[in-house]
């Protein structure tokens, strides 16, 4: 219903008949419908016999907008939805009015505990039945990078880009938990006009990073028309009325693309049971995948949100169960932080969003937009809805009466609003898996100035340096959780952002891709000691068992192929190692280096290359291979550089903090 037509003068009659030979019959039919819809201004500037190429281009753009919008009436459905939502916005109606929030079902887990291990063990067999959906529609301009974000390096030690890291993890899961020759885990990537060509080029140039290209699906998201007024007028470019102003529709389009491309149904028919949606620059996202699958299986969830503990009133959306006070309908959805506190005050408690004294966190976990779906129900719901998510509009008004926009707006949708389309018992089968952010969430989304300002205000900086630091520290935390002694490195500042800079531990997904796998790799527990300034890189796909290691420097172990198996005893490495070296802003460095503010200076490195030894484990003992690998010495623990490990032993004997699951204590120095 057009509620605001009085705000715009009635349009002059538009005559389309003179253009019957310029545009096609289908285009003419659409143009007539648009005129009836109050969009005559789109054609008022047309003149017969003039600018025919521009007229054709304009109609082609309108047809594309019409066909790409997934509802039956295309562009007409879009403008109707715009009018309806803008009327609600103008009236100032609260979309959450009548809903009462409560804590949803879910599990809060800690890596290294028996409870975590139980859920991970339950989820491991389901890894080989999972498809992967990468939401990667953006360029890196906001970060100070001209390319696509998925080609940015995850860290500086190996310079492996995000897309390579994701694909290598999927391949590792396939090889570890699937059936050789039968299991082929697929990847779907949502791209935009801006990223389509660059994503394809990156994949082709690198031979899909080892993945069979027939299991990679590229889904291109189209834009939607911008809206210039409350009566749903489609916006034109101010400088050229033949051009339609368009804007992104939001990442909720990933669901309609999974439906329209047939991807979700194809995966289900191939025997997959789950699909996980993940972000383009969160390198920690897969660490807790098996545990999340275990939670989904135990709780019989159709949708499981990977979440993080959040402080009360923290600027992070919260996963909440909402119950309608009249109909008793239930929805477990993301509620924005600035909506949650007033909603709680109005319905539950005058205190609003407050921390639980037992955990010192809000009872409502923070949403990070990594979503896990049960594929059977997901496909059924896509058939019912065509994957169309609930839309919203957020216009910026230029007047108190809310009749004029500061600039054109658009309708948006979000992928986490999927529960809004659920029906029946499925509405009660939505939950969460919450794990500490340092294990599962470190997005790279800010430039250095914004990141520095965020950190100064107490918020995670979310820059390239913090993403890299968190990448190392998450692995270090897992290694500590199995009993190894890993010293915390010093804090360093680059580009105005301060982070813990070591130790730098990089483990190839082919070696370990889930926390539980680290127990057999770092089998020595407390006999594995790594100083805070060290670098440890485990490359390849081979099986490695480290029974004893003292590392103070840089060590690369190339584990070899799938059949390689090597055992390390009494390995001691001492060398000058690697360290960050600040770069001059004006220097001729790649953009990804300037984003970090440093280059990795590699002074000295020990490198061990493992190989296949007739199907038997090869035991690598003492002996020098260059680069600082030295023979163990009697009384070595008296060396001042290892004094911190003695402090750890005393702390463990006293029953102090640092104990954890796995191999005998999580030691954080």
C-alpha positions as CSV (number, residue, x, y, z in Angstrom):
1,X,0.0,0.0,0.0
2,X,1.4,3.4,-1.0
3,X,1.0,5.4,2.2
4,X,3.1,8.4,1.2
5,X,2.1,9.4,-2.3
6,X,1.0,12.8,-1.1
7,X,4.6,13.7,-0.4
8,X,5.5,13.7,-4.0
9,X,3.8,15.7,-6.8
10,X,1.9,13.5,-9.3
11,X,4.1,12.6,-12.2
12,X,3.5,13.9,-15.7
13,X,2.0,11.3,-18.1
14,X,4.7,9.1,-19.6
15,X,4.3,8.0,-23.2
16,X,6.2,4.8,-23.9
17,X,4.7,3.9,-27.3
18,X,7.3,5.9,-29.3
19,X,10.0,3.6,-27.9
20,X,8.4,0.3,-29.0
21,X,11.1,-0.3,-31.6
22,X,14.0,0.8,-29.3
23,X,13.3,-1.7,-26.5
24,X,12.1,-5.3,-26.5
25,X,8.6,-6.5,-25.7
26,X,9.6,-7.8,-22.3
27,X,11.3,-4.5,-21.5
28,X,8.2,-2.5,-22.6
29,X,6.0,-4.7,-20.4
30,X,8.2,-4.0,-17.4
31,X,8.4,-0.3,-18.2
32,X,4.6,-0.1,-18.3
33,X,4.3,-1.9,-14.9
34,X,6.8,0.5,-13.4
35,X,4.8,3.5,-14.6
36,X,1.7,2.0,-13.0
37,X,3.8,1.5,-9.9
38,X,4.6,5.2,-9.7
39,X,8.0,5.0,-11.3
40,X,7.3,7.2,-14.3
41,X,10.2,9.5,-13.4
42,X,12.5,6.8,-14.7
43,X,11.3,7.5,-18.3
44,X,10.4,11.2,-18.2
45,X,13.7,12.2,-19.7
46,X,13.4,9.9,-22.7
47,X,13.0,11.5,-26.1
48,X,12.0,9.7,-29.3
49,X,14.8,9.2,-31.7
50,X,17.5,10.3,-29.3
51,X,20.0,8.5,-27.0
52,X,18.7,5.1,-28.1
53,X,21.9,3.4,-26.7
54,X,21.4,4.9,-23.3
55,X,17.7,4.0,-23.3
56,X,18.6,0.4,-24.1
57,X,21.3,0.4,-21.4
58,X,18.9,1.8,-18.8
59,X,16.2,-0.8,-19.7
60,X,18.8,-3.6,-19.5
61,X,19.8,-2.5,-16.0
62,X,16.1,-2.4,-14.9
63,X,15.5,-5.9,-16.4
64,X,18.5,-7.2,-14.5
65,X,17.2,-5.7,-11.2
66,X,13.8,-7.2,-12.0
67,X,15.1,-10.7,-12.7
68,X,17.6,-10.9,-9.9
69,X,15.2,-10.0,-7.1
70,X,14.0,-13.5,-6.0
71,X,10.3,-12.7,-5.4
72,X,7.7,-13.5,-8.1
73,X,7.0,-9.9,-9.1
74,X,10.7,-9.0,-9.2
75,X,11.3,-5.2,-9.1
76,X,7.6,-4.6,-8.3
77,X,7.8,-6.8,-5.2
78,X,10.9,-4.9,-4.2
79,X,9.3,-1.4,-4.4
80,X,6.2,-2.7,-2.6
81,X,8.4,-4.0,0.2
82,X,10.2,-0.7,0.3
83,X,7.0,1.3,0.8
84,X,5.8,-1.0,3.5
85,X,9.0,-1.0,5.4
86,X,9.5,2.8,5.0
87,X,6.0,3.4,6.4
88,X,7.0,1.3,9.5
89,X,10.3,3.2,9.8
90,X,8.5,6.6,9.5
91,X,6.0,5.7,12.2
92,X,8.9,4.8,14.5
93,X,7.5,1.3,15.2
94,X,9.6,-1.0,17.3
95,X,9.9,-4.4,15.4
96,X,10.6,-6.1,18.8
97,X,7.5,-4.8,20.5
98,X,5.6,-7.6,22.1
99,X,8.6,-10.0,22.2
100,X,10.2,-11.1,25.5
101,X,13.9,-12.2,25.4
102,X,15.4,-15.2,27.2
103,X,18.6,-17.1,27.0
104,X,18.5,-19.7,24.1
105,X,19.6,-23.3,24.2
106,X,23.2,-23.9,23.5
107,X,26.6,-24.8,24.9
108,X,29.4,-22.7,26.2
109,X,32.7,-24.6,25.8
110,X,36.4,-24.1,26.7
111,X,39.1,-25.7,24.6
112,X,41.1,-28.3,26.6
113,X,38.4,-29.4,28.9
114,X,36.8,-32.8,29.0
115,X,33.4,-31.3,28.0
116,X,34.9,-29.7,24.9
117,X,36.7,-32.9,24.0
118,X,33.4,-34.8,24.2
119,X,31.6,-32.5,21.8
120,X,34.5,-32.4,19.4
121,X,34.7,-36.2,19.4
122,X,31.0,-36.3,18.6
123,X,31.5,-33.9,15.7
124,X,34.6,-35.3,14.1
125,X,32.7,-38.0,12.1
126,X,30.3,-35.3,10.8
127,X,33.1,-33.2,9.3
128,X,33.2,-35.4,6.2
129,X,29.4,-34.7,5.8
130,X,29.7,-30.9,5.7
131,X,29.7,-28.4,2.9
132,X,31.4,-25.0,3.1
133,X,29.9,-21.6,2.2
134,X,32.3,-18.6,2.1
135,X,30.6,-15.2,2.2
136,X,33.2,-13.2,0.3
137,X,31.5,-10.3,-1.4
138,X,33.9,-7.4,-0.5
139,X,37.0,-5.7,-1.6
140,X,39.8,-4.7,0.8
141,X,39.4,-0.9,0.2
142,X,38.3,-0.3,3.7
143,X,41.5,-1.9,4.9
144,X,43.7,0.1,2.6
145,X,44.0,-2.8,0.1
146,X,42.9,-2.6,-3.5
147,X,42.5,-6.3,-4.1
148,X,40.0,-8.9,-2.7
149,X,40.2,-9.6,1.0
150,X,40.5,-13.4,0.5
151,X,43.9,-13.0,-1.2
152,X,45.3,-11.2,1.9
153,X,47.9,-13.2,3.8
154,X,46.7,-14.8,7.1
155,X,50.1,-14.2,8.6
156,X,53.6,-13.1,7.6
157,X,55.6,-16.3,8.4
158,X,54.2,-18.4,5.5
159,X,52.2,-15.6,3.6
160,X,49.4,-18.1,2.9
161,X,46.3,-16.2,1.9
162,X,42.9,-16.7,3.5
163,X,41.4,-18.5,0.5
164,X,44.3,-21.0,0.4
165,X,44.1,-21.5,4.1
166,X,40.3,-22.2,3.9
167,X,40.7,-24.6,1.0
168,X,43.6,-26.5,2.6
169,X,41.6,-26.9,5.7
170,X,38.7,-28.4,3.7
171,X,41.0,-30.7,1.9
172,X,42.6,-31.8,5.2
173,X,39.2,-32.6,6.7
174,X,38.4,-34.6,3.5
175,X,41.6,-36.6,3.7
176,X,41.5,-37.1,7.5
177,X,37.8,-37.9,8.0
178,X,36.5,-38.9,4.6
179,X,36.8,-42.0,2.5
180,X,39.7,-41.8,-0.1
181,X,38.3,-41.5,-3.6
182,X,34.7,-41.1,-2.4
183,X,34.5,-38.1,-0.1
184,X,34.7,-34.7,-2.0
185,X,33.8,-31.8,0.3
186,X,32.4,-28.8,-1.7
187,X,33.0,-25.1,-1.4
188,X,30.5,-22.4,-2.5
189,X,31.7,-18.8,-2.6
190,X,29.4,-15.8,-2.7
191,X,31.0,-13.0,-4.7
192,X,29.8,-9.6,-6.0
193,X,30.4,-7.7,-9.2
194,X,33.5,-6.2,-7.6
195,X,35.0,-9.5,-6.6
196,X,33.8,-12.0,-9.3
197,X,36.7,-11.7,-11.8
198,X,39.4,-11.4,-9.1
199,X,38.2,-14.4,-7.2
200,X,38.1,-16.6,-10.3
201,X,41.5,-15.3,-11.3
202,X,43.0,-16.1,-7.9
203,X,41.6,-19.6,-8.0
204,X,42.6,-20.4,-11.6
205,X,46.1,-18.9,-11.1
206,X,46.7,-21.2,-8.1
207,X,45.0,-24.3,-9.6
208,X,42.2,-23.9,-7.0
209,X,44.8,-24.5,-4.3
210,X,44.6,-28.2,-4.8
211,X,40.8,-28.6,-4.8
212,X,39.1,-30.2,-7.7
213,X,37.4,-27.2,-9.4
214,X,34.2,-29.1,-10.1
215,X,33.5,-29.0,-6.3
216,X,33.9,-25.2,-6.3
217,X,30.7,-23.1,-7.0
218,X,30.9,-19.4,-7.5
219,X,27.6,-17.6,-6.8
220,X,27.4,-13.9,-7.9
221,X,25.3,-11.6,-5.8
222,X,23.5,-8.8,-7.7
223,X,22.7,-5.4,-6.3
224,X,19.2,-3.8,-5.7
225,X,17.8,-0.5,-6.7
226,X,18.3,2.4,-4.3
227,X,15.2,4.1,-3.1
228,X,15.0,7.9,-2.9
229,X,11.7,8.6,-1.0
230,X,9.1,7.1,1.3
231,X,6.8,6.3,-1.7
232,X,9.3,3.9,-3.0
233,X,10.8,5.9,-5.9
234,X,13.7,4.2,-7.6
235,X,16.7,6.5,-7.5
236,X,18.6,7.7,-10.6
237,X,22.1,8.9,-10.8
238,X,22.0,12.7,-10.3
239,X,24.6,13.2,-13.0
240,X,23.0,10.9,-15.5
241,X,19.3,9.9,-15.3
242,X,19.9,7.0,-17.7
243,X,21.8,5.3,-14.8
244,X,19.9,3.6,-12.0
245,X,21.6,4.0,-8.6
246,X,22.2,0.5,-7.1
247,X,23.4,-0.7,-3.7
248,X,24.3,-4.1,-2.1
249,X,21.4,-6.0,-0.6
250,X,23.3,-7.6,2.2
251,X,24.8,-11.0,2.9
252,X,21.4,-12.5,3.4
253,X,21.3,-13.1,-0.3
254,X,23.6,-16.1,0.2
255,X,20.5,-18.2,1.0
256,X,18.6,-17.3,-2.2
257,X,21.8,-18.0,-4.2
258,X,22.2,-21.4,-2.5
259,X,18.6,-22.1,-3.7
260,X,18.6,-20.5,-7.2
261,X,22.0,-22.2,-8.2
262,X,20.7,-25.5,-6.9
263,X,23.8,-25.8,-4.7
264,X,22.1,-26.7,-1.4
265,X,19.9,-29.4,-3.0
266,X,22.8,-30.8,-4.9
267,X,24.8,-31.2,-1.7
268,X,22.0,-32.9,0.1
269,X,21.6,-35.3,-2.8
270,X,25.3,-36.1,-2.6
271,X,24.9,-37.3,1.0
272,X,26.0,-34.2,2.9
273,X,24.2,-33.5,6.2
274,X,25.4,-30.1,7.2
275,X,26.7,-26.8,5.7
276,X,28.7,-24.1,7.5
277,X,28.7,-20.4,6.5
278,X,31.9,-18.5,7.3
279,X,33.4,-15.1,6.8
280,X,36.2,-14.0,4.4
281,X,38.9,-12.9,6.9
282,X,38.4,-14.8,10.1
283,X,41.2,-17.3,10.1
284,X,40.2,-18.8,13.5
285,X,36.7,-19.9,12.4
286,X,37.4,-23.6,11.7
287,X,39.2,-24.4,15.0
288,X,35.9,-25.2,16.7
289,X,33.9,-26.6,13.8
290,X,33.9,-30.2,15.0
291,X,32.7,-29.1,18.5
292,X,29.9,-27.1,16.9
293,X,28.9,-30.1,14.9
294,X,28.8,-32.1,18.1
295,X,26.5,-29.5,19.7
296,X,24.2,-29.5,16.6
297,X,24.0,-33.3,16.7
298,X,23.3,-33.5,20.5
299,X,20.7,-30.8,20.6
300,X,19.2,-31.7,17.2
301,X,19.5,-28.1,15.9
302,X,18.5,-26.9,12.4
303,X,20.7,-23.9,12.9
304,X,23.6,-23.4,15.3
305,X,25.3,-20.0,15.6
306,X,29.0,-20.0,16.6
307,X,29.1,-17.4,19.3
308,X,31.5,-15.7,21.7
309,X,31.1,-14.6,25.3
310,X,30.2,-10.9,25.4
311,X,30.2,-8.4,28.1
312,X,26.9,-6.7,29.0
313,X,26.2,-3.8,26.7
314,X,29.2,-4.7,24.5
315,X,28.7,-3.5,20.9
316,X,28.2,-7.0,19.6
317,X,24.8,-8.4,18.5
318,X,23.5,-11.0,20.9
319,X,21.9,-14.4,20.2
320,X,18.5,-14.4,22.0
321,X,15.4,-16.5,22.2
322,X,12.3,-14.2,21.7
323,X,8.8,-15.3,22.7
324,X,5.8,-13.3,21.5
325,X,3.7,-12.3,24.6
326,X,0.4,-12.9,22.7
327,X,0.9,-15.7,20.3
328,X,3.7,-17.5,22.3
329,X,5.6,-17.9,19.0
330,X,9.4,-18.5,19.5
331,X,12.3,-17.2,17.6
332,X,16.0,-17.5,18.4
333,X,17.7,-14.7,16.5
334,X,20.4,-12.0,16.6
335,X,19.3,-8.9,18.5
336,X,21.5,-5.8,18.0
337,X,23.2,-4.7,21.2
338,X,21.5,-1.3,21.2
339,X,18.1,-3.0,21.1
340,X,18.8,-5.7,23.6
341,X,19.3,-3.5,26.7
342,X,16.1,-1.5,26.4
343,X,14.1,-4.6,25.5
344,X,15.3,-6.4,28.6
345,X,14.5,-3.3,30.7
346,X,11.0,-3.2,29.3
347,X,10.2,-6.9,29.7
348,X,12.5,-8.8,32.0
349,X,14.4,-6.6,34.5
350,X,15.0,-2.9,35.2
351,X,18.7,-3.7,35.2
352,X,18.7,-4.5,31.5
353,X,21.7,-6.3,30.0
354,X,24.0,-7.1,33.0
355,X,26.9,-9.6,33.5
356,X,26.2,-12.9,35.2
357,X,28.2,-12.8,38.5
358,X,29.3,-16.4,38.0
359,X,30.9,-15.9,34.5
360,X,31.4,-12.1,34.4
361,X,29.8,-12.2,31.0
362,X,26.3,-11.4,29.7
363,X,24.0,-14.5,29.6
364,X,23.4,-13.6,25.9
365,X,26.3,-14.8,23.7
366,X,27.7,-12.6,21.0
367,X,26.9,-13.4,17.3
368,X,29.9,-13.7,15.0
369,X,28.0,-14.7,11.8
370,X,29.5,-18.2,11.5
371,X,26.4,-20.4,11.0
372,X,25.9,-24.1,10.9
373,X,22.8,-25.6,9.2
374,X,21.3,-29.1,9.1
375,X,21.1,-29.5,5.4
376,X,17.9,-31.5,5.1
377,X,15.7,-28.9,6.8
378,X,17.7,-26.1,5.2
379,X,16.8,-27.4,1.7
380,X,13.2,-27.8,2.6
381,X,13.0,-24.2,3.9
382,X,14.7,-22.9,0.7
383,X,12.0,-24.6,-1.4
384,X,9.3,-22.9,0.7
385,X,10.9,-19.4,0.7
386,X,13.2,-19.4,-2.3
387,X,15.8,-18.4,0.2
388,X,14.4,-14.9,0.7
389,X,15.2,-13.5,4.1
390,X,13.3,-10.8,6.0
391,X,14.3,-7.4,4.9
392,X,14.8,-4.1,6.8
393,X,15.5,-0.5,5.9
394,X,17.5,2.1,7.6
395,X,17.0,5.5,6.0
396,X,18.8,8.6,7.2
397,X,16.2,11.4,7.3
398,X,17.0,15.1,6.6
399,X,13.9,16.5,8.4
400,X,12.1,15.9,11.7
401,X,8.9,14.8,9.8
402,X,10.9,12.0,8.2
403,X,9.8,12.9,4.6
404,X,13.2,13.6,3.0
405,X,16.2,11.3,2.9
406,X,19.7,12.6,3.2
407,X,20.7,10.2,0.5
408,X,19.0,7.2,-1.2
409,X,18.5,4.1,0.9
410,X,18.0,0.4,0.1
411,X,16.4,-2.7,1.5
412,X,18.8,-5.0,3.2
413,X,18.8,-8.6,4.5
414,X,21.2,-10.6,6.8
415,X,22.0,-14.2,6.6
416,X,21.7,-14.7,10.4
417,X,18.0,-13.8,10.1
418,X,17.3,-17.2,8.7
419,X,15.3,-18.3,11.8
420,X,12.7,-15.7,10.8
421,X,11.5,-18.0,7.9
422,X,11.3,-21.2,10.0
423,X,7.9,-22.7,10.8
424,X,6.5,-25.2,13.3
425,X,8.8,-27.2,15.5
426,X,11.9,-26.0,13.6
427,X,11.6,-22.6,15.3
428,X,12.5,-24.3,18.5
429,X,15.6,-26.1,17.0
430,X,17.9,-23.0,16.9
431,X,20.8,-22.7,19.3
432,X,24.4,-21.6,19.8
433,X,27.9,-22.9,20.5
434,X,29.9,-20.3,22.5
435,X,33.7,-20.4,22.6
436,X,36.2,-17.8,23.7
437,X,36.9,-15.2,21.0
438,X,40.6,-15.8,21.0
439,X,39.9,-19.3,19.7
440,X,37.4,-18.7,17.0
441,X,37.0,-15.0,16.1
442,X,39.5,-12.4,14.8
443,X,38.1,-10.7,11.7
444,X,40.3,-8.3,9.6
445,X,37.9,-5.5,8.7
446,X,39.4,-2.1,9.7
447,X,42.1,0.2,8.4
448,X,45.0,1.0,10.8
449,X,43.5,4.4,11.9
450,X,40.1,2.9,12.7
451,X,41.8,-0.1,14.4
452,X,43.9,2.1,16.6
453,X,40.9,4.2,17.6
454,X,39.0,1.0,18.3
455,X,41.7,-0.4,20.5
456,X,42.0,2.9,22.4
457,X,38.3,2.7,23.2
458,X,38.6,-0.8,24.5
459,X,37.5,-2.7,21.4
460,X,39.4,-5.3,19.4
461,X,41.2,-3.4,16.6
462,X,40.3,-6.0,13.9
463,X,43.3,-5.0,11.7
464,X,45.8,-7.1,9.7
465,X,48.3,-7.1,12.6
466,X,45.7,-8.2,15.2
467,X,44.4,-10.9,12.8
468,X,48.0,-12.2,12.4
469,X,48.8,-12.1,16.1
470,X,45.5,-13.8,17.0
471,X,46.3,-16.5,14.4
472,X,49.5,-17.4,16.2
473,X,48.1,-17.0,19.7
474,X,45.1,-19.3,19.0
475,X,47.4,-22.1,18.0
476,X,49.7,-21.4,21.0
477,X,46.6,-21.6,23.3
478,X,45.7,-25.0,21.8
479,X,49.3,-26.3,22.3
480,X,49.2,-25.1,25.9
481,X,45.9,-26.9,26.4
482,X,47.7,-30.3,25.8
483,X,50.2,-29.6,28.5
484,X,53.1,-27.9,26.6
485,X,55.0,-25.1,28.1
486,X,54.6,-22.1,25.7
487,X,55.8,-18.7,26.9
488,X,53.8,-15.6,26.1
489,X,55.8,-13.2,23.9
490,X,56.3,-9.5,24.4
491,X,53.8,-6.9,23.2
492,X,54.7,-4.9,20.2
493,X,53.2,-1.8,18.5
494,X,52.8,-1.3,14.8
495,X,50.7,1.4,13.1
496,X,49.3,2.4,16.5
497,X,48.0,-1.1,17.4
498,X,49.6,-3.1,20.2
499,X,49.4,-6.9,20.2
500,X,51.2,-9.9,21.7
501,X,53.8,-10.8,19.1
502,X,54.7,-14.4,19.8
503,X,55.5,-17.1,19.8
504,X,54.6,-17.5,16.2
505,X,53.2,-21.0,15.8
506,X,51.8,-22.0,12.4
507,X,50.5,-25.5,12.0
508,X,49.3,-26.6,8.5
509,X,45.7,-27.9,8.5
510,X,47.2,-31.1,6.9
511,X,49.0,-31.7,10.2
512,X,46.3,-30.6,12.6
513,X,43.0,-29.0,11.8
514,X,41.0,-29.5,15.0
515,X,42.3,-29.0,18.6
516,X,41.9,-32.6,19.6
517,X,44.5,-33.6,16.9
518,X,47.2,-31.6,18.7
519,X,47.4,-34.1,21.6
520,X,49.1,-36.7,19.4
521,X,51.3,-34.2,17.5
522,X,52.6,-32.5,20.7
523,X,52.6,-35.7,22.6
524,X,55.5,-34.7,24.9
525,X,53.3,-32.3,26.9
526,X,55.5,-30.6,29.4
527,X,58.6,-31.8,27.6
528,X,57.7,-29.4,24.7
529,X,59.0,-25.9,25.6
530,X,58.8,-22.9,23.3
531,X,60.0,-19.4,24.2
532,X,57.9,-16.3,23.6
533,X,60.0,-15.0,20.7
534,X,60.2,-18.3,18.8
535,X,58.8,-19.3,15.5
536,X,57.5,-22.9,14.9
537,X,56.1,-23.8,11.5
538,X,54.8,-27.3,10.8
539,X,54.2,-27.7,7.0
540,X,52.8,-30.5,4.9
541,X,50.4,-33.4,5.6
542,X,52.6,-35.9,7.4
543,X,52.1,-37.3,10.8
544,X,54.5,-35.8,13.4
545,X,55.0,-36.8,17.0
546,X,57.0,-34.3,19.1
547,X,58.0,-36.0,22.4
548,X,60.6,-33.5,23.4
549,X,61.4,-30.1,22.1
550,X,63.2,-27.0,23.4
551,X,62.8,-24.1,20.9
552,X,64.4,-20.7,21.3
553,X,64.6,-19.4,17.7
554,X,63.0,-20.4,14.4
555,X,62.2,-23.9,13.4
556,X,60.4,-25.2,10.2
557,X,59.5,-28.8,10.0
558,X,58.3,-30.0,6.6
559,X,56.3,-33.0,7.6
560,X,56.1,-34.4,4.1
561,X,53.1,-36.2,2.5
562,X,50.2,-38.2,3.9
563,X,52.3,-41.4,4.3
564,X,55.2,-39.7,6.1
565,X,55.5,-40.3,9.9
566,X,58.2,-38.8,12.0
567,X,58.9,-38.9,15.8
568,X,61.0,-36.2,17.4
569,X,62.9,-36.9,20.7
570,X,65.3,-34.6,22.5
571,X,65.2,-31.9,19.8
572,X,66.8,-28.6,20.9
573,X,66.9,-25.6,18.6
574,X,68.6,-22.3,19.5
575,X,69.2,-19.6,16.8
576,X,68.7,-16.0,16.1
577,X,65.2,-16.7,14.8
578,X,62.8,-14.2,13.2
579,X,61.4,-10.9,14.3
580,X,59.3,-8.1,13.0
581,X,61.0,-5.1,11.5
582,X,59.1,-1.8,11.2
583,X,58.6,-0.5,7.7
584,X,58.7,3.2,6.6
585,X,55.3,4.2,5.3
586,X,56.8,5.8,2.2
587,X,58.9,2.7,1.4
588,X,58.1,0.6,-1.7
589,X,56.3,-2.3,0.1
590,X,53.2,-4.2,-0.9
591,X,49.9,-3.0,0.5
592,X,49.5,-6.0,2.7
593,X,52.9,-5.2,4.4
594,X,52.0,-1.5,4.9
595,X,48.7,-2.6,6.5
596,X,50.7,-4.4,9.1
597,X,53.5,-1.9,9.5
598,X,56.3,-4.5,9.5
599,X,58.1,-7.1,7.5
600,X,59.4,-10.4,8.9
601,X,63.1,-10.3,9.3
602,X,64.4,-13.9,9.1
603,X,67.9,-13.9,10.6
604,X,68.4,-17.6,11.2
605,X,66.3,-20.7,10.7
606,X,66.5,-24.4,11.4
607,X,64.7,-26.5,8.8
608,X,64.0,-30.2,9.0
609,X,62.5,-32.0,6.0
610,X,60.7,-35.3,6.8
611,X,60.2,-38.0,4.2
612,X,58.5,-41.3,3.8
613,X,60.5,-44.2,5.2
614,X,59.0,-47.5,3.9
615,X,55.8,-47.0,5.7
616,X,57.4,-47.0,9.2
617,X,57.8,-44.1,11.6
618,X,61.1,-42.4,11.3
619,X,62.7,-41.5,14.7
620,X,64.5,-38.2,14.5
621,X,67.0,-37.9,17.4
622,X,69.8,-35.7,18.4
623,X,72.2,-34.2,15.9
624,X,72.8,-31.0,14.0
625,X,71.2,-30.2,10.7
626,X,72.3,-26.6,10.7
627,X,70.4,-23.5,11.5
628,X,70.7,-23.9,15.2
629,X,69.7,-27.5,15.9
630,X,72.0,-28.5,18.7
631,X,72.5,-31.5,20.9
632,X,70.9,-31.5,24.4
633,X,73.2,-30.7,27.2
634,X,73.2,-31.7,30.9
635,X,71.9,-29.1,33.2
636,X,70.3,-27.2,30.3
637,X,67.3,-26.1,32.3
638,X,69.6,-24.0,34.5
639,X,70.1,-21.7,31.5
640,X,68.4,-18.4,32.4
641,X,66.5,-18.5,29.1
642,X,64.5,-21.5,30.4
643,X,64.0,-20.2,33.9
644,X,60.3,-19.5,33.1
645,X,59.7,-23.3,32.6
646,X,60.9,-23.9,36.2
647,X,58.3,-21.4,37.4
648,X,55.7,-23.3,35.5
649,X,56.6,-26.5,37.2
650,X,56.4,-24.9,40.6
651,X,53.0,-23.4,39.8
652,X,51.7,-26.8,38.7
653,X,53.0,-28.4,41.8
654,X,51.2,-25.8,43.9
655,X,48.0,-26.4,42.0
656,X,47.9,-22.9,40.6
657,X,46.2,-21.6,37.5
658,X,47.2,-23.1,34.2
659,X,45.9,-26.6,34.6
660,X,43.7,-27.8,31.8
661,X,42.6,-30.8,29.8
662,X,44.7,-33.0,27.6
663,X,48.3,-33.8,28.5
664,X,48.7,-32.3,31.9
665,X,48.1,-28.6,32.1
666,X,47.5,-25.4,30.1
667,X,50.5,-23.2,31.0
668,X,50.3,-19.5,30.2
669,X,53.4,-17.6,31.2
